[in-house]
């Protein structure tokens, strides 16, 4: 009795390259990286340079943007006075992109 090869044991159906790439992209963080890149571009359009100097986008997950801020005073200003304005600007600039909240927290902003 001859033993079957692995491809004979398990039927492997041909699959289009498009399906393989789509599956790979959904399994990877590629789409999340694209979202953060898109948000970063919008952030730079919406937020004035003075604020940009004191913030860094940390991550985007479940429609929530996390932003590192370099000082308690900017954390207070952004959380209490500017957050709603920024959220509304995001929705106005890019209505098809849903951003439900922004969390600001103290963190490193240097990317060097």
C-alpha positions as CSV (number, residue, x, y, z in Angstrom):
1,X,0.0,0.0,0.0
2,X,1.5,3.3,-1.0
3,X,1.3,6.4,1.2
4,X,-0.3,9.4,-0.4
5,X,1.5,12.7,-0.8
6,X,0.4,15.6,1.3
7,X,-1.3,17.3,-1.6
8,X,-3.3,14.1,-2.3
9,X,-4.4,13.7,1.3
10,X,-5.7,17.2,1.5
11,X,-7.5,18.5,-1.5
12,X,-6.1,22.0,-2.3
13,X,-8.3,24.0,-4.6
14,X,-6.7,26.7,-6.7
15,X,-7.4,30.2,-5.3
16,X,-7.1,33.6,-7.0
17,X,-4.2,35.8,-6.1
18,X,-6.8,38.5,-5.2
19,X,-8.3,36.3,-2.5
20,X,-4.9,35.4,-1.1
21,X,-3.8,39.1,-1.0
22,X,-7.2,40.2,0.6
23,X,-6.9,37.4,3.2
24,X,-3.3,38.4,4.0
25,X,-4.2,42.1,4.3
26,X,-7.1,41.4,6.6
27,X,-4.8,39.2,8.8
28,X,-2.1,41.7,8.9
29,X,-2.0,45.2,10.4
30,X,-1.7,46.7,6.9
31,X,-5.2,48.2,7.0
32,X,-4.7,49.6,10.5
33,X,-1.4,51.2,9.3
34,X,-3.2,52.7,6.4
35,X,-5.9,54.1,8.7
36,X,-3.3,55.7,11.0
37,X,-1.5,57.2,8.0
38,X,-4.8,58.7,6.8
39,X,-5.6,60.0,10.2
40,X,-2.1,61.4,10.5
41,X,-2.6,63.4,7.3
42,X,-5.9,64.7,8.5
43,X,-4.4,65.5,11.9
44,X,-1.8,67.7,10.2
45,X,-4.5,69.5,8.3
46,X,-6.8,70.0,11.3
47,X,-4.5,70.7,14.2
48,X,-2.3,73.8,14.2
49,X,1.5,73.4,14.2
50,X,1.8,74.5,17.8
51,X,-0.2,71.6,19.0
52,X,1.4,69.2,16.5
53,X,4.8,69.9,18.1
54,X,3.5,68.6,21.4
55,X,1.6,65.5,20.2
56,X,2.2,62.2,18.5
57,X,-0.4,59.8,17.2
58,X,0.1,56.6,19.1
59,X,-2.5,54.2,17.6
60,X,-5.9,53.8,16.1
61,X,-8.1,51.0,17.4
62,X,-11.9,50.4,17.4
63,X,-12.5,53.9,16.0
64,X,-10.6,55.5,18.9
65,X,-7.5,57.5,18.3
66,X,-4.8,57.5,21.0
67,X,-2.5,60.5,21.1
68,X,0.6,61.0,23.2
69,X,1.0,64.5,24.6
70,X,4.3,65.8,26.1
71,X,3.0,67.8,29.0
72,X,0.2,67.9,31.5
73,X,-0.9,71.4,30.4
74,X,-1.4,70.2,26.8
75,X,-3.1,67.1,28.0
76,X,-5.5,69.3,30.0
77,X,-6.1,71.7,27.1
78,X,-6.7,69.0,24.5
79,X,-8.9,66.8,26.7
80,X,-11.1,69.6,28.2
81,X,-11.2,72.3,25.5
82,X,-10.1,71.0,22.1
83,X,-11.2,67.3,21.8
84,X,-14.8,68.0,20.6
85,X,-13.6,70.6,18.1
86,X,-11.0,68.1,16.7
87,X,-13.5,65.3,16.5
88,X,-16.0,67.5,14.6
89,X,-13.3,68.7,12.2
90,X,-12.4,65.1,11.4
91,X,-16.1,64.3,10.7
92,X,-16.4,67.4,8.5
93,X,-13.2,66.8,6.6
94,X,-13.7,63.1,6.1
95,X,-17.3,62.0,6.8
96,X,-16.9,58.4,5.5
97,X,-14.2,57.8,8.2
98,X,-15.7,57.3,11.6
99,X,-13.7,58.5,14.6
100,X,-15.7,57.9,17.8
101,X,-13.2,59.3,20.4
102,X,-9.8,60.6,21.0
103,X,-7.8,59.6,24.1
104,X,-4.9,61.9,25.1
105,X,-2.3,60.7,27.4
106,X,1.2,61.7,28.5
107,X,3.9,59.9,26.5
108,X,7.0,60.3,24.4
109,X,6.6,62.3,21.3
110,X,10.1,62.1,19.8
111,X,10.3,59.7,16.9
112,X,14.1,59.7,16.6
